[in-house]
């Protein structure tokens, strides 16, 4: 079970105690038991959905930044290129 908890911890980017709190019930004394919580699956899925949303936002931000960077580079290189094309067209 330690491998499973470690895997979930790394995948969800949470410490093992947070994963245990999602997965297992707490006893009357507040200590986490070995009994699986009724909401374990929904809690883990919600944590995974939150992780995926974060990944999506990072990828989207990087994509927008790369598009802007390539557009600036293209526009910077376009001016000399268009002058050369005009010069070639006027020669003929």
C-alpha positions as CSV (number, residue, x, y, z in Angstrom):
1,X,0.0,0.0,0.0
2,X,3.0,2.3,0.6
3,X,3.8,2.2,-3.2
4,X,0.2,3.1,-4.0
5,X,0.2,6.0,-1.6
6,X,3.6,7.2,-2.9
7,X,2.3,7.0,-6.4
8,X,-0.8,9.1,-5.6
9,X,1.3,11.5,-3.6
10,X,3.6,12.2,-6.6
11,X,0.9,12.1,-9.2
12,X,-1.4,14.5,-7.3
13,X,1.5,16.6,-6.0
14,X,0.3,16.2,-2.4
15,X,2.1,14.9,0.7
16,X,1.4,11.4,1.8
17,X,-0.6,12.5,4.8
18,X,-3.0,14.5,2.6
19,X,-3.5,11.4,0.4
20,X,-4.1,9.3,3.5
21,X,-6.7,11.9,4.7
22,X,-8.5,11.6,1.4
23,X,-8.3,7.8,1.2
24,X,-9.1,6.7,4.8
25,X,-11.7,7.5,7.3
26,X,-10.9,9.3,10.5
27,X,-11.8,7.7,13.8
28,X,-13.7,9.3,16.6
29,X,-10.4,10.4,18.1
30,X,-9.4,12.2,14.8
31,X,-6.7,9.7,13.9
32,X,-6.8,8.2,10.4
33,X,-7.9,4.6,10.4
34,X,-7.2,1.8,7.8
35,X,-10.9,1.9,6.7
36,X,-11.5,3.3,3.2
37,X,-13.6,6.5,3.2
38,X,-16.9,6.5,1.2
39,X,-15.8,9.6,-0.5
40,X,-12.3,8.4,-1.4
41,X,-12.8,8.0,-5.1
42,X,-14.6,11.3,-5.6
43,X,-11.9,13.1,-3.4
44,X,-9.1,11.6,-5.5
45,X,-10.8,12.4,-8.8
46,X,-11.4,16.0,-7.7
47,X,-7.7,16.3,-6.7
48,X,-6.8,14.9,-10.1
49,X,-9.1,17.2,-12.0
50,X,-7.5,20.2,-10.1
51,X,-4.1,18.9,-11.1
52,X,-5.1,18.6,-14.8
53,X,-6.6,22.1,-14.8
54,X,-3.3,23.5,-13.5
55,X,-1.4,21.6,-16.3
56,X,-3.8,22.8,-18.9
57,X,-3.4,26.5,-17.8
58,X,0.4,26.2,-17.9
59,X,0.4,24.6,-21.3
60,X,-2.0,27.2,-22.6
61,X,0.1,30.0,-21.2
62,X,3.3,28.6,-22.8
63,X,1.5,28.2,-26.1
64,X,0.3,31.8,-26.1
65,X,3.8,33.0,-25.2
66,X,5.4,30.9,-28.0
67,X,2.9,32.2,-30.5
68,X,3.5,35.8,-29.6
69,X,7.3,35.2,-29.7
70,X,7.1,33.6,-33.2
71,X,4.8,36.3,-34.5
72,X,7.3,39.0,-33.3
73,X,10.1,37.1,-35.0
74,X,8.2,36.7,-38.2
75,X,7.2,40.3,-38.3
76,X,10.7,41.4,-37.6
77,X,12.0,39.3,-40.5
78,X,9.1,40.2,-42.8
79,X,10.1,43.8,-43.4
80,X,13.5,43.1,-45.0
81,X,12.0,40.2,-46.9
82,X,9.2,42.3,-48.3
83,X,11.7,44.9,-49.4
84,X,13.7,42.3,-51.3
85,X,10.5,40.9,-52.9
86,X,9.6,44.4,-54.1
87,X,13.0,44.9,-55.5
88,X,12.8,41.7,-57.4
89,X,9.4,42.5,-58.8
90,X,10.5,45.9,-60.0
91,X,13.5,44.5,-61.9
92,X,11.3,42.5,-64.3
